[in-house]
Amino acid sequence: MLLAYGTVGAVTSPLLGHVTSAGQVRRVYAMAAGAAFNAGLLLTLAWWMPGADDPAMFYVVAGCLGLCDAIWSTQTNSQSAPLAAPFPGPGVAGARPGAELNNSWIYSN
């Protein structure tokens, strides 16, 4: 399941970053689509009763969670990375938002 989560996230994050940075899709619409998809996934998880007869659904749900995480991490990093530009460090390169605030002071001194 973690392989499905990571693979979908690794494929969709750069793809979504390219689409939004090229101006093909505005960031607001990408975030709204991510919110709608995440809400639908939460409703699915609330109603779905896991069973041994449907093992593929575990991978589908994990892949959908990877897609939601890719949308949120790509869009929030693209908003928070310019704020940390005066403080270069390895945390700014591709970490989660907030990680650059925890680690950049170590490398910037």
Secondary structure per residue as TSV (DSSP state, phi and psi in degrees):
chain	resnum	aa	ss	phi	psi
A	1	M	-	360.0	-38.7
A	2	L	H	-66.0	-30.2
A	3	L	H	-65.2	-40.6
A	4	A	H	-66.1	-42.6
A	5	Y	H	-60.0	-50.7
A	6	G	H	-69.2	-38.4
A	7	T	H	-66.1	-46.5
A	8	V	H	-64.4	-41.0
A	9	G	H	-65.0	-40.8
A	10	A	H	-69.1	-29.5
A	11	V	H	-81.9	-43.6
A	12	T	H	-81.3	-26.2
A	13	S	H	-64.1	-52.1
A	14	P	H	-66.5	-33.5
A	15	L	H	-64.4	-45.4
A	16	L	H	-68.0	-37.1
A	17	G	H	-62.7	-39.6
A	18	H	H	-68.1	-42.3
A	19	V	H	-66.1	-41.0
A	20	T	H	-77.5	-33.2
A	21	S	H	-75.5	-25.8
A	22	A	T	-77.4	-9.0
A	23	G	T	84.5	9.3
A	24	Q	S	-72.4	-34.9
A	25	V	S	-131.8	131.4
A	26	R	-	-72.5	149.0
A	27	R	H	-61.2	-33.5
A	28	V	H	-63.0	-41.0
A	29	Y	H	-70.6	-35.1
A	30	A	H	-65.6	-41.6
A	31	M	H	-67.9	-37.9
A	32	A	H	-65.9	-40.3
A	33	A	H	-65.4	-38.8
A	34	G	H	-64.6	-39.7
A	35	A	H	-66.1	-42.3
A	36	A	H	-65.6	-42.1
A	37	F	H	-66.5	-40.3
A	38	N	H	-66.0	-40.2
A	39	A	H	-63.5	-42.2
A	40	G	H	-64.3	-37.7
A	41	L	H	-67.5	-39.1
A	42	L	H	-64.9	-38.4
A	43	L	H	-64.9	-39.8
A	44	T	H	-61.9	-44.0
A	45	L	H	-67.2	-29.1
A	46	A	H	-71.8	-34.4
A	47	W	H	-97.1	-19.1
A	48	W	-	-79.1	128.9
A	49	M	-	-103.9	108.2
A	50	P	-	-64.2	142.3
A	51	G	-	-145.0	161.8
A	52	A	T	-72.5	-16.5
A	53	D	T	-81.6	-6.7
A	54	D	-	-134.3	69.0
A	55	P	T	-72.0	-23.0
A	56	A	H	-67.1	-27.1
A	57	M	H	-64.3	-31.1
A	58	F	H	-60.6	-41.4
A	59	Y	H	-73.1	-34.7
A	60	V	H	-66.1	-44.3
A	61	V	H	-65.2	-41.7
A	62	A	H	-64.0	-39.8
A	63	G	H	-65.0	-39.3
A	64	C	H	-66.5	-37.4
A	65	L	H	-65.1	-36.6
A	66	G	H	-64.6	-37.3
A	67	L	H	-65.6	-45.2
A	68	C	H	-61.9	-42.8
A	69	D	H	-65.0	-37.4
A	70	A	H	-64.6	-39.9
A	71	I	H	-64.2	-49.4
A	72	W	H	-66.7	-45.2
A	73	S	H	-69.1	-38.4
A	74	T	H	-65.7	-46.0
A	75	Q	H	-73.2	-37.7
A	76	T	H	-74.8	-34.5
A	77	N	H	-66.5	-36.1
A	78	S	H	-69.0	-22.6
A	79	Q	H	-87.0	-35.1
A	80	S	H	-92.3	-22.9
A	81	A	T	-62.5	-41.2
A	82	P	G	-63.8	-25.8
A	83	L	G	-69.4	-28.1
A	84	A	G	-95.6	6.1
A	85	A	T	-59.2	-36.0
A	86	P	T	-67.9	-13.5
A	87	F	S	-119.2	76.2
A	88	P	-	-67.2	147.4
A	89	G	S	178.4	167.5
A	90	P	H	-63.5	-22.5
A	91	G	H	-69.6	-21.2
A	92	V	H	-82.2	-22.8
A	93	A	H	-60.6	-45.2
A	94	G	H	-165.3	20.5
A	95	A	-	-81.9	174.3
A	96	R	-	-67.3	153.8
A	97	P	T	-61.6	130.0
A	98	G	T	105.0	-29.2
A	99	A	H	-67.8	-34.7
A	100	E	H	-67.3	-28.0
A	101	L	H	-74.6	-29.2
A	102	N	H	-81.1	-31.0
A	103	N	H	-108.6	-21.0
A	104	S	H	-70.3	-27.8
A	105	W	H	-66.8	-25.6
A	106	I	H	-68.6	-39.5
A	107	Y	H	-93.2	-15.3
A	108	S	H	-88.6	-9.8
A	109	N	-	-84.6	360.0
